[in-house]
Amino acid sequence: MINGLRELAGGINSGNLTSISFDRPGGRPFVIDPVFRSELERIATRADNEQEAIVVGRLQMGDFSPAALKCRIDTFAGSVLADFGAELRDGVLDAMDQLVMATGTAELQPDGSTVRVLHLSAIESLPEARISTLPTLKRQQGIAPVADIEELLGQLHLTGVIPVLSFASVAELHYGAAQANWGEQRRRDLAEAIRRYLTAPYNEDVAKLWGALKAQAVRAGHPLGSNSQTNDLWICATAIYHDAPLLTANRRHFEGFPGLSLLP
């Protein structure tokens, strides 16, 4: 019936039928008019541009007044505005200034990948401050601070630090040896060289962080989102997890990750 009226009048607009009103006994009338149509179109457009998303970044700038409940998450791809319900207020407040993994429904920019607003459904602080694990590993592996600066290719400012290798870096070194068909002596020399460094191993929390960073890097079109950069992303996740600054000759691939600091 409604479609018939609309077609008979040539559509709902200022030059034809302007509105259809349904009166309800004891209640407000239900009106279909251009405002109603615009709102439907807005909701439909919003639905097309929304999807579930995970955002990893540092939680900043919270507004905890009951009428607002907003915050900002700074990621390597830029800042993301987020809002949340009263049930998340305490969790967001506790996580301020920390590296977090935020989950929710994202309103996307017209490019279809950049998050404009995130409606939070859950937020979790990431374990970036578990640096006590490195001293424990240092004792277990018997690693001493750098004494000879030649060990780190002349990096004078690193004298006295504890050098750390990600498990992914160790794997790449062994791959290089196998690919080059090194003999037994060279492999033993490599193993001895690796033992001079602290090795940060794989664990489930590092894997969880890697997954979140991977998803965000893919959405943002960041180089570390590429499958060919899987090991570099493991190195990045390991450094963030242990709150350890990263020494790399490829700064371009790592710059901008929240929670990651690069050595000069």
C-alpha positions as CSV (number, residue, x, y, z in Angstrom):
1,M,0.0,0.0,0.0
2,I,2.8,2.4,0.9
3,N,4.7,1.7,-2.3
4,G,1.4,2.2,-4.3
5,L,0.8,5.6,-2.7
6,R,4.5,6.6,-3.3
7,E,4.4,5.6,-7.0
8,L,1.0,7.2,-7.5
9,A,2.3,10.5,-6.2
10,G,5.6,10.3,-8.0
11,G,7.7,9.8,-5.0
12,I,8.1,11.5,-1.6
13,N,9.6,14.9,-2.2
14,S,8.8,18.6,-2.1
15,G,7.2,18.6,-5.5
16,N,4.9,15.6,-5.0
17,L,3.8,13.7,-1.9
18,T,5.6,15.2,1.0
19,S,4.8,12.8,3.8
20,I,2.7,9.8,4.8
21,S,1.4,9.9,8.4
22,F,0.1,6.9,10.4
23,D,-2.0,7.9,13.4
24,R,-1.8,5.6,16.4
25,P,-4.5,5.9,19.1
26,G,-3.0,7.2,22.3
27,G,0.5,7.6,20.7
28,R,2.6,9.9,18.5
29,P,1.9,9.5,14.7
30,F,4.5,7.6,12.6
31,V,5.6,9.8,9.7
32,I,7.4,8.8,6.5
33,D,8.9,12.0,5.0
34,P,12.2,13.2,3.4
35,V,13.7,13.4,6.9
36,F,12.8,9.8,7.5
37,R,14.1,8.7,4.1
38,S,17.4,10.5,4.7
39,E,17.8,8.8,8.1
40,L,17.3,5.4,6.5
41,E,19.9,6.2,3.8
42,R,22.3,7.3,6.5
43,I,21.8,4.1,8.5
44,A,22.2,2.0,5.4
45,T,25.4,3.8,4.4
46,R,26.8,3.5,8.0
47,A,26.0,-0.2,7.9
48,D,27.9,-0.6,4.6
49,N,30.9,1.1,6.1
50,E,31.1,-0.7,9.4
51,Q,32.9,-3.9,10.3
52,E,34.3,-5.7,13.3
53,A,37.9,-4.5,13.9
54,I,40.8,-4.8,16.3
55,V,43.0,-1.8,16.9
56,V,46.4,-1.8,18.6
57,G,47.8,1.4,19.9
58,R,48.4,3.6,23.0
59,L,45.3,4.7,24.8
60,Q,45.2,8.5,25.2
61,M,42.9,11.5,25.9
62,G,40.0,10.0,27.7
63,D,36.7,11.9,28.4
64,F,34.9,10.1,31.2
65,S,31.9,12.4,31.7
66,P,28.7,10.4,31.4
67,A,27.5,12.3,28.4
68,A,30.8,11.7,26.5
69,L,32.7,8.5,27.2
70,K,35.3,8.9,24.5
71,C,39.0,8.2,24.1
72,R,41.7,8.3,21.5
73,I,44.0,5.4,20.4
74,D,47.2,6.4,18.8
75,T,48.3,3.7,16.2
76,F,51.2,3.5,13.7
77,A,48.6,4.4,11.0
78,G,47.3,7.5,12.9
79,S,44.9,8.3,15.7
80,V,41.6,6.5,16.1
81,L,38.7,8.1,18.0
82,A,36.7,5.6,20.1
83,D,33.5,5.7,22.2
84,F,32.4,3.2,24.8
85,G,29.5,2.4,27.1
86,A,29.4,2.9,30.9
87,E,30.2,-0.7,31.4
88,L,33.7,-0.2,29.9
89,R,34.4,3.1,31.8
90,D,36.6,1.5,34.5
91,G,38.5,-0.7,32.1
92,V,39.3,2.2,29.8
93,L,40.3,4.4,32.8
94,D,42.7,1.7,34.1
95,A,44.3,1.3,30.6
96,M,45.0,5.0,30.0
97,D,48.5,5.7,28.7
98,Q,49.1,1.9,28.1
99,L,49.5,-0.1,24.9
100,V,46.1,-1.7,24.3
101,M,44.2,-4.0,22.0
102,A,40.7,-2.6,21.4
103,T,37.9,-4.6,19.8
104,G,34.7,-3.2,18.5
105,T,32.6,-2.1,15.5
106,A,34.5,0.3,13.3
107,E,33.1,3.1,11.1
108,L,35.4,3.2,8.2
109,Q,36.5,6.1,6.0
110,P,35.4,6.1,2.4
111,D,38.6,4.2,1.5
112,G,37.1,1.2,3.2
113,S,40.1,0.4,5.4
114,T,40.9,3.4,7.6
115,V,39.0,3.4,10.9
116,R,37.2,6.7,11.5
117,V,35.5,5.8,14.8
118,L,35.7,2.6,16.9
119,H,32.7,1.7,19.0
120,L,34.4,-0.3,21.7
121,S,33.1,-3.6,22.9
122,A,36.3,-4.8,24.7
123,I,39.7,-3.4,25.6
124,E,42.7,-5.2,26.9
125,S,46.1,-3.9,28.1
126,L,49.0,-5.6,26.3
127,P,51.9,-7.0,28.3
128,E,54.5,-4.5,27.1
129,A,55.9,-4.0,30.5
130,R,56.9,-7.6,31.2
131,I,60.6,-6.7,31.1
132,S,61.4,-8.8,34.1
133,T,61.5,-11.8,31.7
134,L,64.6,-10.4,30.0
135,P,66.7,-10.4,33.2
136,T,65.4,-13.9,33.9
137,L,66.4,-15.1,30.4
138,K,69.8,-13.3,30.8
139,R,70.5,-15.4,33.9
140,Q,69.3,-18.6,32.3
141,Q,71.3,-18.1,29.2
142,G,74.4,-16.6,30.9
143,I,74.6,-13.5,28.7
144,A,76.9,-10.6,29.7
145,P,76.7,-6.9,28.6
146,V,78.5,-5.9,25.5
147,A,82.2,-5.3,26.4
148,D,83.7,-5.1,22.9
149,I,81.9,-2.5,20.8
150,E,83.0,-4.4,17.6
151,E,80.4,-7.0,18.6
152,L,77.7,-4.5,17.5
153,L,79.4,-3.0,14.4
154,G,80.8,0.1,16.1
155,Q,77.6,1.2,17.8
156,L,79.5,3.1,20.6
157,H,76.3,4.2,22.4
158,L,75.4,0.6,23.0
159,T,78.4,-0.3,25.2
160,G,77.2,-2.0,28.4
161,V,73.8,-3.1,27.0
162,I,72.4,-6.6,27.0
163,P,72.0,-7.6,23.3
164,V,68.8,-9.5,22.5
165,L,67.8,-11.5,19.4
166,S,64.3,-12.4,18.6
167,F,63.7,-16.1,18.0
168,A,62.7,-15.1,14.5
169,S,66.1,-13.5,13.9
170,V,67.8,-16.7,15.1
171,A,65.6,-18.8,12.7
172,E,66.6,-16.5,9.8
173,L,70.3,-16.9,10.6
174,H,70.0,-20.7,10.5
175,Y,68.0,-20.5,7.3
176,G,70.7,-18.4,5.7
177,A,73.3,-21.0,6.7
178,A,71.2,-23.8,5.3
179,Q,70.4,-22.0,2.1
180,A,74.1,-21.2,1.6
181,N,75.0,-24.9,2.3
182,W,77.4,-24.0,5.1
183,G,79.7,-26.7,6.3
184,E,79.8,-28.1,9.9
185,Q,82.5,-25.7,11.1
186,R,80.7,-22.6,9.9
187,R,77.5,-23.8,11.5
188,R,79.3,-24.3,14.8
189,D,80.7,-20.8,14.5
190,L,77.3,-19.4,13.9
191,A,75.8,-21.2,16.9
192,E,78.7,-19.9,19.1
193,A,78.0,-16.3,17.8
194,I,74.3,-16.6,18.6
195,R,75.1,-17.7,22.1
196,R,76.7,-14.4,22.8
197,Y,73.3,-12.8,22.6
198,L,70.2,-13.2,24.7
199,T,67.5,-15.0,22.7
200,A,63.9,-13.9,23.4
201,P,61.7,-17.0,22.8
202,Y,58.2,-17.4,21.3
203,N,55.3,-17.5,23.7
204,E,51.5,-17.2,23.4
205,D,51.3,-13.6,24.4
206,V,53.8,-12.6,21.7
207,A,51.7,-14.6,19.2
208,K,48.6,-12.7,20.3
209,L,50.3,-9.4,19.9
210,W,51.7,-10.4,16.5
211,G,48.2,-11.3,15.3
212,A,46.7,-8.0,16.3
213,L,49.6,-6.0,14.7
214,K,49.3,-8.1,11.5
215,A,45.6,-7.3,11.2
216,Q,46.2,-3.6,11.7
217,A,49.1,-3.5,9.3
218,V,47.1,-5.2,6.6
219,R,44.2,-2.8,7.0
220,A,46.6,0.2,6.9
221,G,48.6,-1.1,3.9
222,H,51.8,-1.0,6.0
223,P,54.8,-2.9,4.6
224,L,54.8,-5.3,7.7
225,G,51.3,-6.4,6.7
226,S,52.8,-8.2,3.7
227,N,53.3,-12.0,4.0
228,S,56.9,-11.5,2.8
229,Q,57.6,-9.5,6.0
230,T,56.3,-12.1,8.5
231,N,59.6,-12.4,10.3
232,D,60.1,-8.7,10.6
233,L,56.7,-8.5,12.3
234,W,57.7,-11.2,14.7
235,I,60.8,-9.2,15.6
236,C,58.6,-6.1,16.0
237,A,56.1,-7.9,18.3
238,T,58.9,-9.4,20.3
239,A,60.5,-6.0,20.9
240,I,57.2,-4.4,21.9
241,Y,56.3,-7.3,24.2
242,H,59.6,-7.0,26.1
243,D,59.7,-3.2,25.9
244,A,63.2,-3.5,24.3
245,P,64.4,-0.9,21.8
246,L,65.1,-2.3,18.4
247,L,68.4,-1.9,16.5
248,T,67.8,-2.3,12.7
249,A,69.3,-1.2,9.5
250,N,65.8,-1.1,8.0
251,R,64.1,1.7,10.0
252,R,61.5,2.4,7.3
253,H,59.8,-0.9,7.9
254,F,59.5,-0.4,11.6
255,E,58.9,3.3,12.2
256,G,55.6,4.3,13.7
257,F,54.6,1.2,15.5
258,P,53.0,2.1,18.9
259,G,55.1,0.9,21.8
260,L,58.1,0.3,19.6
261,S,61.2,2.4,20.1
262,L,64.1,2.3,17.6
263,L,67.8,2.8,18.5
264,P,69.5,5.5,16.5
